[in-house]
């Protein structure tokens, strides 16, 4: 456990030394909330949102954005780079198992995404009076389910990517359509019904819906929970089967 904690701390330090990664994963989602919150129309109640405001919805979307950036871009690139440079092979010659490094990397990424999410919620509440999570336990459950589904996909990307750059490129290709269905460019409630239904079966579409419901005081709905667990099982098993340490 002591080794695991040290590795996690090291992974966090390495990540925080990359200013571009820190900006996009930690700060950009909150900056997006600030920019959108400064639009007067986004602070007005919307009938399409059941009386909620557009900025209220975008806080949940920003949380999904932080998970997507970390899980689909940062983590696959880091793990594929470790394998490409022989870091995992070197760990195999030490008492520390390579899977310990993998666990430390996953933990560090979850902590970064969690910090970004807390910042989004805090700024949304303090600057634009966006209500914090009405169901804190439900919000944590929705966050963990979304992280599990997205990170499982990231692990599979890292398993098949031949290099760190390739891992980042594959993750980026998946990032944009995933965030479309999560409502980054247009909140899901404004989309046609058929697009919303498709989004319910995507990892970030299901995750955003679960996060939004938890922030409104409910528990994550059954469909979103099952979809996210399905991604965890299918992509997690695929990553475990295909992941190469050397």
C-alpha positions, 0 to 999 in steps of 0.5 A: 500500500505504501508503494501504491501511494508513492506511485500515485503521488508520483503520477500526480506530480508528473501530470501536474508538470504538463501545463497543457494537460493541467489546463484542459483537464483541470481548468478548461471545464470550469472556464467553459462554465464561466463563459457560458454562465456570462451569457444572459440567456443561459441564466434564464429558466427554459421551458425545454429544461423543465424550468431549469436554466441552461447553465444548470445543465452545463455544469453536469456537461462540464463534469462529463467533459473533464472525465472524457479529457482524462479518460479518453485522451490523457490516460491512454497516451500515458499508458501507451507511452509507458509501454512504448518506452519500456517503463512497464518492462523495467517494472517487471524486473523489480518487486513492484508489479506493473499492475501496481503502476496501472492502478496508480495511474487510474487512481491519479486520473480519477483524482484529477477528474474529481478535482476538476468536477468539484471546481466546476460545481463550486464555481457554478454555485458561487458565481451563477447560483447553480444548485449543488448536487441535490443527492450527494451519494447519487452524484458520487455513484453517477460520477464513479459509474461514468468514470468506470465506463469511460476509463474502461474505454481508455484502457482498451485504447491504451491496450491496442495503441502502438504508441503514446501519440496513437493513443492520444489520436484514437482517444481524440477521435472518440472524444468529439462524438462522445461529447456531442451525445453528452450535450457539449455543443447542444444540451441533450434536452434540445436534441431530437428524440432519436438523437437523445435515445442514441445518446442514452446508449453512449458512455458520456450521454448516459453519464451526463444524464445520470449526473444531471439527475443526481444534481437534481436530487434523484438517483442515477436512472436504471438505463444509464447505470446498466449502460455504464456498467456494460461499458465497464464489463465489455471494454474492461474485459477487452482491455485485460485480454489485449493489454501488453506490458512489454 
